[in-house]
């Protein structure tokens, strides 16, 4: 196994403060610049993003590796997507 096989670094996209549909639209554009198998971490504050990113992953064919929601109201949501194609 090489270092490239275990590389888990992600490109981070900060869309905090943006409302639907902008977080997903910006993520779609950003993931296009990531190599297949690469990771995109998205930081958002729009509560609708939790549902939006699940739908986006299903429709785009990319994998939603994780979706984390902060415990406090208005907390930052963190999504990690893996580019599949």
C-alpha positions in Angstrom: 0.0 0.0 0.0 1.3 3.5 -0.9 0.7 6.8 0.8 -1.7 7.7 -2.1 -3.8 4.6 -1.1 -4.2 5.9 2.4 -4.5 9.6 1.7 -7.7 10.9 3.4 -7.1 14.6 2.9 -10.1 16.5 1.6 -10.6 19.7 -0.2 -12.8 22.0 2.0 -15.6 24.1 0.7 -17.0 26.7 3.2 -20.6 27.6 2.3 -21.6 28.8 5.8 -24.3 31.5 5.6 -25.5 30.5 2.2 -29.1 29.2 1.7 -30.6 26.5 -0.5 -29.8 25.8 -3.3 -26.4 27.5 -3.2 -24.5 25.0 -0.9 -25.3 22.1 -3.3 -24.6 24.1 -6.4 -21.2 25.3 -5.2 -20.4 21.7 -4.1 -21.3 20.4 -7.5 -19.0 22.8 -9.1 -16.2 22.1 -6.6 -16.4 18.3 -6.9 -15.8 18.6 -10.6 -12.3 19.8 -9.8 -11.4 16.9 -7.6 -10.0 13.7 -8.9 -12.1 10.5 -8.9 -11.9 9.0 -5.5 -11.1 12.4 -3.9 -12.9 13.8 -1.0 -14.8 17.1 -0.7 -15.6 18.4 2.8 -18.5 20.9 2.9 -19.2 23.2 5.8 -22.7 24.6 5.8 -25.2 26.3 8.2 -28.4 26.0 6.2 -30.6 23.3 8.0 -32.0 22.2 4.6 -28.5 21.2 3.6 -28.9 17.9 5.5 -31.6 16.7 3.2 -30.2 18.5 0.1 -26.8 16.7 0.3 -28.4 13.3 0.7 -30.5 13.9 -2.4 -27.5 15.3 -4.3 -25.4 12.3 -3.5 -28.1 9.9 -4.6 -28.8 11.8 -7.9 -25.1 12.5 -8.8 -23.7 9.1 -8.0 -21.1 10.5 -5.6 -20.9 8.9 -2.2 -21.9 10.8 0.9 -19.2 9.5 3.3 -20.5 11.4 6.3 -23.1 14.0 7.3 -22.6 15.5 10.8 -24.9 17.9 12.5 -23.9 20.0 15.5 -25.9 19.8 18.7 -26.7 23.5 18.9 -29.2 25.4 16.8 -27.4 27.2 14.0 -24.4 24.9 14.4 -22.1 24.0 11.4 -23.1 21.0 9.4 -20.2 19.0 7.9 -20.5 16.8 4.9 -17.9 14.7 3.2 -18.5 13.6 -0.4 -16.3 11.1 -2.4 -16.2 11.8 -6.1 -17.1 8.6 -8.0 -16.9 9.6 -11.6 
